[in-house]
Amino acid sequence: MANPVEFPFAKARKITPEEVMAAEKAIKEQFGIDASRVGRPPKNETEKYQAISIRLHPQVIAWAKAEAKKQGVGYQTIINEALLKISG
């Protein structure tokens, strides 16, 4: 297999906002995808998480990261699920 040639990003021109809008419109017309709303759907107020700062023992964090790696999710998700499980 030949070495892949890298795209010369330094030489590429920047696209204009009008070109971005035209591309988004074309994608929406052709595929029915609204490019302006990509990603997770918005959560309602009862599902939103609250950002906090907390100090945890290093063993807790190591456990959560190991579990997260096994399950393919973030370690904060593991901690949150464990806390939800014990809170009833």
All heavy atoms as an XYZ file, in Angstrom:
686
protein
N       0.850     -1.180      0.000
C       0.000      0.000      0.000
C       0.891      1.237      0.000
O       1.815      1.345      0.789
C      -0.913     -0.035      1.229
C      -1.807      1.150      1.368
S      -2.854      0.930      2.833
C      -4.073      2.107      2.474
N       0.590      2.156     -0.858
C       1.376      3.386     -0.961
C       1.101      4.289      0.235
O       0.050      4.205      0.875
C       1.035      4.111     -2.249
N       2.071      5.140      0.548
C       1.875      6.091      1.637
C       0.769      7.076      1.268
O       0.783      7.634      0.172
C       3.163      6.871      1.912
C       4.219      6.011      2.554
O       3.916      4.979      3.121
N       5.459      6.441      2.456
N      -0.196      7.278      2.162
C      -1.261      8.235      1.851
C      -0.690      9.659      1.792
O       0.187     10.019      2.565
C      -2.249      8.076      3.002
C      -1.459      7.475      4.102
C      -0.354      6.671      3.468
N      -1.197     10.432      0.866
C      -0.753     11.818      0.720
C      -1.624     12.686      1.622
O      -2.846     12.591      1.582
C      -0.878     12.278     -0.753
C      -0.478     13.727     -0.899
C      -0.029     11.385     -1.639
N      -0.981     13.496      2.421
C      -1.718     14.377      3.323
C      -2.316     15.536      2.550
O      -1.714     16.059      1.616
C      -0.786     14.907      4.425
C      -0.226     13.823      5.290
C      -0.748     13.890      6.701
O      -1.398     14.874      7.056
O      -0.498     12.931      7.430
N      -3.510     15.948      2.930
C      -4.148     17.095      2.288
C      -3.413     18.364      2.707
O      -3.134     18.552      3.891
C      -5.624     17.187      2.709
C      -6.369     18.285      2.029
C      -6.875     18.101      0.755
C      -6.549     19.507      2.648
C      -7.563     19.111      0.120
C      -7.225     20.526      2.013
C      -7.742     20.335      0.745
N      -3.115     19.256      1.770
C      -2.375     20.485      2.118
C      -3.295     21.546      2.733
O      -3.704     22.503      2.073
C      -1.810     20.937      0.774
C      -2.800     20.424     -0.225
C      -3.308     19.123      0.337
N      -3.630     21.375      4.003
C      -4.566     22.281      4.663
C      -4.078     23.728      4.644
O      -4.876     24.655      4.562
C      -4.822     21.839      6.111
C      -5.665     20.605      6.207
C      -5.089     19.365      6.450
C      -7.038     20.669      6.049
C      -5.858     18.221      6.536
C      -7.821     19.537      6.133
C      -7.237     18.309      6.374
N      -2.779     23.937      4.716
C      -2.239     25.293      4.731
C      -2.545     26.031      3.432
O      -2.660     27.254      3.418
C      -0.742     25.256      4.982
N      -2.686     25.294      2.327
C      -2.949     25.914      1.030
C      -4.441     25.996      0.695
O      -4.825     26.616     -0.289
C      -2.236     25.132     -0.076
C      -0.726     25.181      0.024
C      -0.107     24.404     -1.107
C       1.410     24.438     -1.014
N       2.039     23.669     -2.096
N      -5.274     25.344      1.487
C      -6.711     25.314      1.198
C      -7.335     26.680      1.494
O      -6.959     27.359      2.441
C      -7.387     24.241      2.037
N      -8.302     27.047      0.667
C      -8.976     28.320      0.914
C     -10.076     28.118      1.949
O     -10.601     27.023      2.114
C      -9.559     28.888     -0.373
C     -10.783     28.162     -0.881
C     -11.385     28.906     -2.073
N     -12.569     28.252     -2.579
C     -13.787     28.428     -2.072
N     -13.988     29.254     -1.080
N     -14.821     27.777     -2.587
N     -10.411     29.181      2.642
C     -11.489     29.119      3.627
C     -12.817     29.305      2.906
O     -12.917     30.102      1.981
C     -11.305     30.204      4.681
C     -10.068     29.982      5.514
C      -9.984     30.960      6.646
C      -8.689     30.695      7.381
N      -8.701     31.028      8.738
N     -13.816     28.559      3.337
C     -15.127     28.718      2.719
C     -15.880     29.836      3.427
O     -15.680     30.100      4.611
C     -15.932     27.406      2.734
C     -16.164     26.895      4.155
C     -15.238     26.350      1.906
C     -17.079     25.697      4.216
N     -16.730     30.480      2.676
C     -17.473     31.629      3.201
C     -18.704     31.154      3.963
O     -19.175     30.023      3.754
C     -17.915     32.550      2.050
O     -18.861     31.833      1.227
C     -16.735     33.024      1.218
N     -19.250     32.006      4.815
C     -20.495     31.644      5.497
C     -21.630     31.339      4.514
O     -22.465     30.472      4.773
C     -20.813     32.882      6.344
C     -19.488     33.534      6.563
C     -18.698     33.261      5.320
N     -21.635     32.024      3.387
C     -22.664     31.765      2.374
C     -22.524     30.353      1.804
O     -23.518     29.667      1.548
C     -22.581     32.800      1.245
C     -22.958     34.206      1.657
C     -21.851     34.960      2.390
O     -20.661     34.548      2.314
O     -22.168     35.959      3.059
N     -21.272     29.914      1.599
C     -21.038     28.559      1.095
C     -21.461     27.513      2.129
O     -22.006     26.466      1.775
C     -19.571     28.374      0.726
C     -19.150     29.146     -0.513
C     -17.669     29.071     -0.787
O     -16.878     29.317      0.154
O     -17.299     28.757     -1.930
N     -21.223     27.806      3.394
C     -21.652     26.891      4.462
C     -23.174     26.781      4.451
O     -23.732     25.674      4.522
C     -21.145     27.367      5.847
C     -21.762     26.531      6.954
C     -19.628     27.302      5.909
N     -23.855     27.913      4.360
C     -25.325     27.901      4.342
C     -25.858     27.157      3.126
O     -26.825     26.394      3.222
C     -25.864     29.334      4.392
C     -25.676     29.991      5.751
S     -26.129     31.734      5.828
C     -27.696     31.788      5.035
N     -25.215     27.343      1.961
C     -25.643     26.655      0.744
C     -25.452     25.147      0.886
O     -26.317     24.355      0.463
C     -24.873     27.185     -0.459
N     -24.345     24.734      1.490
C     -24.084     23.305      1.694
C     -25.101     22.705      2.660
O     -25.627     21.615      2.423
C     -22.663     23.093      2.213
N     -25.403     23.407      3.754
C     -26.393     22.914      4.714
C     -27.760     22.780      4.062
O     -28.483     21.809      4.295
C     -26.455     23.847      5.927
C     -25.253     23.742      6.834
C     -25.279     24.735      7.986
O     -26.158     25.625      8.026
O     -24.402     24.623      8.870
N     -28.122     23.762      3.218
C     -29.407     23.718      2.519
C     -29.456     22.531      1.571
O     -30.461     21.808      1.510
C     -29.624     25.029      1.750
C     -30.937     25.098      1.023
C     -31.096     26.414      0.286
C     -32.385     26.421     -0.518
N     -32.507     27.625     -1.342
N     -28.360     22.285      0.839
C     -28.304     21.167     -0.099
C     -28.409     19.833      0.637
O     -29.109     18.918      0.179
C     -27.016     21.235     -0.914
N     -27.740     19.716      1.760
C     -27.808     18.478      2.553
C     -29.224     18.240      3.042
O     -29.748     17.125      2.979
C     -26.804     18.536      3.730
C     -25.377     18.463      3.213
C     -27.077     17.408      4.739
C     -24.323     18.777      4.266
N     -29.873     19.315      3.509
C     -31.245     19.181      4.009
C     -32.191     18.782      2.883
O     -33.042     17.902      3.055
C     -31.702     20.486      4.657
C     -33.058     20.375      5.318
C     -33.395     21.595      6.117
C     -34.696     21.379      6.861
N     -35.013     22.485      7.741
N     -32.034     19.402      1.702
C     -32.912     19.085      0.577
C     -32.682     17.673      0.057
O     -33.623     16.957     -0.258
C     -32.706     20.096     -0.549
C     -33.265     21.469     -0.245
C     -32.917     22.507     -1.307
O     -32.217     22.162     -2.284
O     -33.350     23.666     -1.138
N     -31.428     17.267     -0.039
C     -31.124     15.971     -0.625
C     -31.333     14.813      0.340
O     -31.841     13.763     -0.031
C     -29.690     15.951     -1.142
C     -29.360     14.691     -1.917
C     -28.010     14.769     -2.611
O     -27.335     15.785     -2.567
N     -27.614     13.694     -3.252
N     -30.951     14.997      1.600
C     -30.982     13.884      2.548
C     -31.983     14.057      3.685
O     -32.186     13.149      4.482
C     -29.590     13.666      3.151
C     -28.533     13.376      2.130
C     -27.575     14.323      1.819
C     -28.495     12.159      1.472
C     -26.594     14.063      0.880
C     -27.523     11.884      0.528
C     -26.567     12.847      0.220
N     -32.575     15.240      3.817
C     -33.520     15.483      4.895
C     -32.860     15.647      6.249
O     -33.498     15.479      7.282
N     -31.568     15.970      6.253
C     -30.823     16.135      7.494
C     -30.659     17.617      7.773
O     -30.157     18.363      6.942
C     -29.425     15.473      7.403
C     -29.573     13.978      7.146
C     -28.613     15.731      8.657
C     -28.261     13.290      6.804
N     -31.091     18.036      8.971
C     -30.921     19.430      9.363
C     -29.551     19.572     10.005
O     -29.356     19.201     11.159
C     -32.023     19.848     10.330
C     -31.999     21.323     10.673
O     -31.146     22.060     10.119
O     -32.821     21.753     11.500
N     -28.587     20.083      9.259
C     -27.207     20.183      9.722
C     -27.052     21.150     10.881
O     -26.089     21.072     11.626
C     -26.290     20.597      8.574
N     -27.994     22.061     11.049
C     -27.878     23.016     12.148
C     -28.193     22.359     13.489
O     -27.860     22.886     14.536
C     -28.802     24.210     11.921
O     -30.154     23.796     11.930
N     -28.854     21.208     13.479
C     -29.213     20.535     14.719
C     -28.658     19.117     14.693
O     -29.386     18.151     14.504
C     -30.731     20.541     14.883
C     -31.265     19.953     16.159
C     -30.783     20.701     17.389
N     -30.454     19.709     18.388
C     -29.587     19.864     19.352
N     -28.945     20.972     19.490
N     -29.339     18.906     20.204
N     -27.347     19.003     14.831
C     -26.685     17.710     14.846
C     -26.200     17.460     16.271
O     -25.804     18.376     16.973
C     -25.493     17.703     13.858
C     -24.720     16.405     13.947
C     -25.986     17.929     12.446
N     -26.254     16.233     16.701
C     -25.778     15.897     18.037
C     -26.900     15.375     18.906
O     -27.930     14.916     18.422
N     -26.691     15.468     20.182
C     -27.678     14.967     21.126
C     -28.929     15.841     21.108
O     -28.829     17.058     20.999
C     -27.105     14.977     22.534
C     -25.989     14.016     22.737
C     -25.520     14.063     24.170
N     -24.457     13.107     24.369
C     -23.577     13.195     25.330
N     -23.615     14.198     26.170
N     -22.646     12.276     25.453
N     -30.088     15.222     21.279
C     -31.306     16.037     21.389
C     -31.300     16.793     22.709
O     -30.698     16.340     23.699
C     -32.434     15.004     21.342
C     -31.804     13.710     21.703
C     -30.359     13.802     21.317
N     -31.944     17.942     22.761
C     -31.959     18.697     24.008
C     -32.700     17.930     25.106
O     -33.661     17.214     24.838
C     -32.687     19.990     23.650
C     -33.383     19.734     22.372
C     -32.677     18.608     21.697
N     -32.231     18.081     26.350
C     -32.863     17.423     27.494
C     -33.889     18.353     28.124
O     -33.722     19.573     28.109
C     -31.813     17.063     28.542
C     -30.853     15.991     28.093
C     -29.901     15.626     29.201
C     -29.004     14.490     28.764
N     -28.166     14.016     29.841
N     -34.938     17.755     28.712
C     -35.874     18.595     29.446
C     -35.289     18.892     30.833
O     -34.261     18.347     31.222
C     -37.263     17.942     29.523
C     -37.274     16.641     30.295
O     -36.574     16.495     31.286
N     -38.067     15.689     29.853
N     -35.924     19.755     31.565
C     -35.362     20.239     32.843
C     -35.094     19.128     33.857
O     -34.144     19.201     34.617
C     -36.289     21.297     33.456
C     -36.264     22.622     32.727
C     -34.880     23.260     32.685
O     -34.177     23.272     33.710
O     -34.501     23.722     31.595
N     -35.919     18.075     33.867
C     -35.723     17.011     34.856
C     -34.566     16.086     34.486
O     -34.087     15.347     35.330
C     -37.002     16.164     35.026
O     -37.341     15.578     33.763
C     -38.158     17.013     35.529
N     -34.123     16.121     33.224
C     -33.032     15.258     32.783
C     -31.676     15.950     32.762
O     -30.657     15.299     32.596
C     -33.321     14.738     31.375
C     -34.509     13.805     31.291
C     -34.798     13.411     29.858
O     -34.659     14.262     28.957
O     -35.154     12.258     29.637
N     -31.651     17.262     32.923
C     -30.388     17.992     32.850
C     -29.534     17.690     34.074
O     -30.025     17.600     35.192
C     -30.642     19.498     32.763
C     -31.165     19.923     31.422
C     -31.257     21.425     31.335
C     -31.789     21.836     29.981
N     -31.944     23.284     29.871
N     -28.244     17.541     33.837
C     -27.310     17.293     34.930
C     -26.814     18.620     35.476
O     -26.751     19.617     34.764
C     -26.121     16.480     34.442
C     -26.434     15.031     34.125
C     -27.730     14.550     34.060
C     -25.414     14.145     33.888
C     -27.988     13.234     33.774
C     -25.670     12.820     33.593
C     -26.963     12.374     33.541
O     -27.218     11.069     33.257
N     -26.444     18.610     36.740
C     -25.901     19.803     37.383
C     -24.395     19.636     37.534
O     -23.926     18.620     38.043
C     -26.548     19.984     38.760
C     -26.076     21.218     39.468
C     -26.775     21.411     40.808
O     -27.683     20.669     41.153
N     -26.347     22.393     41.546
N     -23.663     20.609     37.060
C     -22.210     20.558     37.179
C     -21.803     20.844     38.622
O     -22.284     21.793     39.235
C     -21.566     21.580     36.251
N     -20.931     19.986     39.176
C     -20.426     20.178     40.532
C     -18.937     19.858     40.557
O     -18.391     19.328     39.593
C     -21.143     19.277     41.564
C     -20.866     17.794     41.274
C     -22.636     19.552     41.597
C     -21.174     16.890     42.433
N     -18.315     20.160     41.644
C     -16.926     19.775     41.864
C     -16.908     18.894     43.102
O     -17.507     19.235     44.124
C     -16.073     21.025     42.082
O     -14.757     20.665     42.374
N     -16.240     17.763     43.009
C     -16.218     16.821     44.130
C     -14.838     16.169     44.185
O     -14.208     15.926     43.171
C     -17.330     15.752     43.961
C     -17.404     14.838     45.167
C     -17.158     14.965     42.691
C     -18.620     13.926     45.174
N     -14.374     15.901     45.394
C     -13.100     15.209     45.575
C     -13.402     13.749     45.900
O     -14.152     13.448     46.816
C     -12.299     15.841     46.712
C     -11.879     17.255     46.412
C     -11.144     17.838     47.619
N     -10.887     19.237     47.429
C      -9.801     19.740     46.840
N      -8.883     18.926     46.392
N      -9.653     21.030     46.698
N     -12.799     12.862     45.113
C     -12.991     11.439     45.307
C     -11.643     10.770     45.540
O     -10.611     11.244     45.069
C     -13.660     10.810     44.078
C     -15.055     11.334     43.733
C     -15.510     10.753     42.400
C     -16.040     10.986     44.831
N     -11.679      9.661     46.252
C     -10.464      8.880     46.512
C      -9.916      8.382     45.178
O     -10.683      7.980     44.284
C     -10.801      7.700     47.428
C      -9.595      7.057     48.010
N      -8.825      6.170     47.303
C      -9.018      7.174     49.235
C      -7.828      5.751     48.057
N      -7.925      6.359     49.244
N      -8.608      8.375     45.002
C      -8.017      7.906     43.743
C      -8.432      6.483     43.356
O      -8.539      6.171     42.170
C      -6.510      7.989     43.994
C      -6.360      9.017     45.062
C      -7.594      8.911     45.915
N      -8.690      5.626     44.361
C      -9.126      4.260     44.052
C     -10.516      4.258     43.417
O     -10.801      3.425     42.553
C      -9.120      3.392     45.301
C      -7.734      3.051     45.789
C      -7.763      2.217     47.062
O      -8.756      2.210     47.800
N      -6.658      1.531     47.330
N     -11.376      5.177     43.838
C     -12.721      5.280     43.256
C     -12.614      5.691     41.790
O     -13.263      5.119     40.913
C     -13.597      6.279     44.042
C     -14.919      6.529     43.336
C     -13.821      5.792     45.466
N     -11.768      6.666     41.526
C     -11.596      7.145     40.157
C     -10.967      6.052     39.285
O     -11.400      5.829     38.152
C     -10.761      8.436     40.129
C     -11.521      9.540     40.873
C     -10.441      8.865     38.704
C     -10.729     10.799     41.116
N      -9.978      5.337     39.812
C      -9.347      4.248     39.059
C     -10.365      3.164     38.729
O     -10.399      2.645     37.598
C      -8.174      3.669     39.848
N     -11.213      2.813     39.707
C     -12.259      1.811     39.472
C     -13.209      2.280     38.386
O     -13.543      1.531     37.454
C     -13.030      1.528     40.766
C     -14.323      0.815     40.500
C     -14.496     -0.512     40.279
C     -15.617      1.414     40.385
N     -15.825     -0.780     40.037
C     -16.524      0.382     40.102
C     -16.094      2.714     40.492
C     -17.890      0.625     39.914
C     -17.447      2.956     40.316
C     -18.326      1.923     40.031
N     -13.659      3.538     38.498
C     -14.622      4.074     37.533
C     -14.027      4.119     36.125
O     -14.695      3.772     35.147
C     -15.081      5.466     37.963
N     -12.767      4.501     36.010
C     -12.120      4.552     34.694
C     -11.949      3.156     34.106
O     -12.124      2.966     32.893
C     -10.785      5.289     34.787
C     -10.969      6.793     34.951
C      -9.649      7.521     34.942
C      -9.868      9.034     35.023
N      -8.613      9.783     34.963
N     -11.619      2.176     34.942
C     -11.476      0.804     34.460
C     -12.824      0.262     33.973
O     -12.910     -0.359     32.906
C     -10.898     -0.089     35.557
N     -13.878      0.500     34.741
C     -15.220      0.068     34.349
C     -15.668      0.775     33.079
O     -16.272      0.175     32.187
C     -16.237      0.342     35.472
C     -16.168     -0.632     36.612
C     -16.515     -2.046     36.186
O     -17.539     -2.256     35.503
O     -15.737     -2.960     36.524
N     -15.370      2.051     32.999
C     -15.758      2.840     31.828
C     -15.085      2.308     30.572
O     -15.706      2.206     29.512
C     -15.392      4.308     32.041
N     -13.821      1.921     30.695
C     -13.088      1.377     29.549
C     -13.710      0.064     29.099
O     -13.865     -0.184     27.904
C     -11.620      1.193     29.905
C     -10.750      0.864     28.736
C      -9.280      0.875     29.111
C      -8.419      0.634     27.885
N      -7.001      0.660     28.205
N     -14.099     -0.788     30.064
C     -14.735     -2.068     29.741
C     -16.054     -1.859     28.997
O     -16.369     -2.586     28.071
C     -15.028     -2.869     31.015
C     -13.828     -3.451     31.696
C     -14.300     -4.213     32.927
C     -13.197     -4.410     33.925
N     -13.684     -4.974     35.189
N     -16.830     -0.856     29.459
C     -18.169     -0.643     28.913
C     -18.189      0.330     27.735
O     -19.214      0.499     27.081
C     -19.100     -0.129     30.014
C     -19.300     -1.124     31.131
C     -20.260     -0.610     32.188
O     -21.142      0.186     31.906
N     -20.080     -1.070     33.422
N     -17.076      1.001     27.500
C     -17.014      1.942     26.386
C     -17.783      3.225     26.625
O     -18.360      3.796     25.699
N     -17.804      3.671     27.881
C     -18.475      4.925     28.235
C     -17.510      5.781     29.047
O     -16.403      5.349     29.361
C     -19.779      4.674     29.041
C     -20.799      3.912     28.218
C     -19.499      3.944     30.330
N     -17.947      6.962     29.429
C     -17.112      7.839     30.243
C     -17.138      7.434     31.706
O     -18.109      6.854     32.196
N     -16.064      7.752     32.404
C     -15.989      7.347     33.813
C     -16.993      8.098     34.681
O     -17.479      7.569     35.682
C     -14.562      7.495     34.358
C     -14.121      8.904     34.672
C     -14.212      9.410     35.960
C     -13.605      9.735     33.679
C     -13.800     10.699     36.247
C     -13.195     11.008     33.964
C     -13.298     11.496     35.250
O     -12.898     12.774     35.540
N     -17.344      9.309     34.304
C     -18.341     10.046     35.079
C     -19.714      9.381     34.968
O     -20.502      9.398     35.911
C     -18.402     11.501     34.635
C     -17.154     12.274     35.011
C     -17.212     13.721     34.567
O     -18.092     14.132     33.826
N     -16.253     14.493     35.031
N     -19.976      8.759     33.819
C     -21.222      8.009     33.642
C     -21.274      6.850     34.619
O     -22.313      6.586     35.233
C     -21.329      7.494     32.192
O     -21.291      8.615     31.310
C     -22.593      6.693     31.975
N     -20.149      6.159     34.797
C     -20.087      5.022     35.726
C     -20.355      5.493     37.155
O     -21.132      4.884     37.889
C     -18.705      4.326     35.642
C     -18.481      3.758     34.244
C     -18.551      3.273     36.716
C     -19.446      2.667     33.837
N     -19.718      6.583     37.551
C     -19.923      7.119     38.908
C     -21.371      7.532     39.085
O     -22.001      7.225     40.112
C     -18.962      8.298     39.177
C     -17.507      7.800     39.188
C     -19.308      8.997     40.491
C     -16.462      8.917     39.199
N     -21.939      8.211     38.078
C     -23.327      8.666     38.164
C     -24.280      7.472     38.287
O     -25.200      7.488     39.114
C     -23.679      9.504     36.933
C     -24.957     10.278     37.112
O     -25.164     10.918     38.126
N     -25.817     10.200     36.120
N     -24.063      6.432     37.481
C     -24.924      5.244     37.540
C     -24.826      4.547     38.893
O     -25.831      4.090     39.445
C     -24.590      4.270     36.412
C     -25.022      4.777     35.050
C     -24.573      3.876     33.915
O     -23.809      2.911     34.156
O     -24.957      4.168     32.776
N     -23.611      4.468     39.450
C     -23.437      3.837     40.759
C     -24.172      4.632     41.838
O     -24.830      4.039     42.705
C     -21.949      3.726     41.104
N     -24.081      5.936     41.783
C     -24.770      6.762     42.771
C     -26.283      6.688     42.621
O     -27.021      6.658     43.617
C     -24.289      8.207     42.691
C     -22.839      8.449     43.122
C     -22.399      9.872     42.781
C     -22.668      8.168     44.609
N     -26.760      6.651     41.369
C     -28.202      6.505     41.153
C     -28.703      5.161     41.661
O     -29.808      5.068     42.207
C     -28.537      6.652     39.669
C     -28.509      8.075     39.122
C     -28.609      8.059     37.602
C     -29.625      8.909     39.718
N     -27.885      4.118     41.508
C     -28.267      2.779     41.945
C     -28.446      2.726     43.467
O     -29.401      2.139     43.963
C     -27.219      1.755     41.503
C     -27.707      0.334     41.523
C     -26.629     -0.630     41.049
C     -26.446     -0.506     39.554
N     -25.484     -1.492     39.011
N     -27.541      3.364     44.213
C     -27.638      3.283     45.677
C     -28.637      4.301     46.247
O     -29.076      4.159     47.374
C     -26.277      3.453     46.372
C     -25.660      4.826     46.100
C     -25.329      2.356     45.981
C     -24.440      5.133     46.925
N     -28.986      5.305     45.439
C     -29.921      6.323     45.953
C     -31.372      5.877     45.795
O     -32.275      6.519     46.318
C     -29.712      7.655     45.250
O     -30.128      7.586     43.899
N     -31.582      4.788     45.087
C     -32.917      4.231     44.970
C     -33.576      4.693     43.758
O     -34.539      4.731     43.255
